[in-house]
């Protein structure tokens, strides 16, 4: 999934249609789900200079306007079983974060 987004964010024709500039660096993202696909996508996106502002899973959502520390969030998820309650982020009991403005929406939740 990361490589697809990376290629899309380097395609001048597509970027012109959506009004974005080339590359991942500085682009914002909201991730739906935080399992295997979403955690790896988030890590790669973050490591490439992207900003993951929000994560939504079945328990609720977390948000940080300046961007989440993805490595710390992954460690928190491994410890607690959910991104919910991540220190330094605002936690919600619903999916409201999913509807905020961002450059990239990464739908990577499980089916159903």
C-alpha positions as CSV (number, residue, x, y, z in Angstrom):
1,X,0.0,0.0,0.0
2,X,2.8,2.4,0.8
3,X,4.5,1.9,-2.5
4,X,1.2,2.6,-4.3
5,X,0.8,5.9,-2.4
6,X,4.4,6.8,-3.0
7,X,4.0,6.3,-6.8
8,X,0.8,8.3,-6.9
9,X,2.4,11.1,-5.0
10,X,5.1,11.2,-7.7
11,X,2.8,11.2,-10.7
12,X,2.7,14.8,-12.0
13,X,-0.5,14.2,-14.0
14,X,-2.5,12.8,-11.0
15,X,-1.1,15.4,-8.6
16,X,-2.2,18.2,-10.9
17,X,-5.7,16.9,-10.8
18,X,-5.9,16.8,-7.0
19,X,-3.8,20.0,-6.4
20,X,-0.9,18.4,-4.5
21,X,2.8,18.8,-4.9
22,X,5.2,16.0,-5.6
23,X,6.5,13.6,-2.9
24,X,5.5,12.3,0.5
25,X,7.4,14.8,2.6
26,X,5.1,17.0,4.5
27,X,1.9,15.3,3.3
28,X,-0.7,14.6,6.0
29,X,-2.4,11.2,6.4
30,X,-5.2,9.6,8.4
31,X,-5.1,5.8,8.7
32,X,-8.2,3.7,9.1
33,X,-7.3,0.5,11.1
34,X,-4.0,-0.2,12.9
35,X,-3.3,-3.8,12.2
36,X,-0.5,-5.3,10.1
37,X,-1.1,-3.3,6.9
38,X,-1.8,0.0,8.7
39,X,1.1,-0.1,11.1
40,X,3.6,-0.9,8.3
41,X,2.1,1.7,6.0
42,X,2.2,4.3,8.8
43,X,5.8,3.5,9.6
44,X,6.9,3.7,6.0
45,X,4.9,6.9,5.4
46,X,6.3,8.5,8.5
47,X,9.9,7.4,7.7
48,X,9.5,9.0,4.2
49,X,8.7,12.4,5.8
50,X,4.9,12.1,5.9
51,X,2.8,13.2,8.8
52,X,0.3,10.7,10.2
53,X,-2.2,13.0,12.1
54,X,-4.8,10.4,13.0
55,X,-5.5,6.7,13.4
56,X,-9.0,5.2,13.6
57,X,-9.6,1.6,14.7
58,X,-12.6,-0.3,16.0
59,X,-12.1,1.1,19.6
60,X,-12.1,4.7,18.6
61,X,-9.5,7.1,17.3
62,X,-6.4,9.2,18.2
63,X,-5.4,12.6,16.8
64,X,-2.5,14.9,17.0
65,X,-2.5,17.9,14.8
66,X,1.3,18.1,14.5
67,X,1.6,14.4,13.8
68,X,1.8,11.2,15.8
69,X,5.1,9.6,16.8
70,X,4.4,6.4,14.8
71,X,7.2,4.3,16.4
72,X,5.9,5.2,19.9
73,X,2.3,4.5,18.8
74,X,3.2,1.1,17.5
75,X,4.9,0.3,20.8
76,X,1.8,1.6,22.6
77,X,-0.4,-0.6,20.4
78,X,1.7,-3.7,21.2
79,X,1.5,-2.9,24.9
80,X,-2.2,-2.0,25.2
81,X,-3.8,-3.7,22.2
82,X,-5.1,-0.4,20.8
83,X,-4.0,3.1,19.8
84,X,-6.7,4.5,22.1
85,X,-5.3,6.4,25.0
86,X,-1.9,7.1,23.3
87,X,-0.1,9.7,25.5
88,X,0.2,13.1,23.9
89,X,-2.7,12.5,21.5
90,X,-6.4,13.3,21.8
91,X,-8.5,10.1,22.1
92,X,-12.1,9.8,20.9
93,X,-14.5,6.9,21.4
94,X,-15.7,7.1,17.8
95,X,-14.4,7.5,14.3
96,X,-14.6,11.3,14.0
97,X,-10.9,11.5,13.1
98,X,-11.7,9.7,9.9
99,X,-13.5,12.7,8.5
100,X,-10.9,15.4,9.1
101,X,-8.9,17.0,6.3
102,X,-5.7,15.3,5.1
103,X,-3.8,14.8,1.9
104,X,-3.9,10.9,2.1
105,X,-6.6,8.7,3.5
106,X,-5.3,5.2,4.1
107,X,-8.2,2.8,4.4
108,X,-6.6,-0.3,5.9
109,X,-9.1,-1.7,8.3
110,X,-10.3,-5.3,8.2
111,X,-13.4,-6.1,6.1
112,X,-16.6,-5.7,8.1
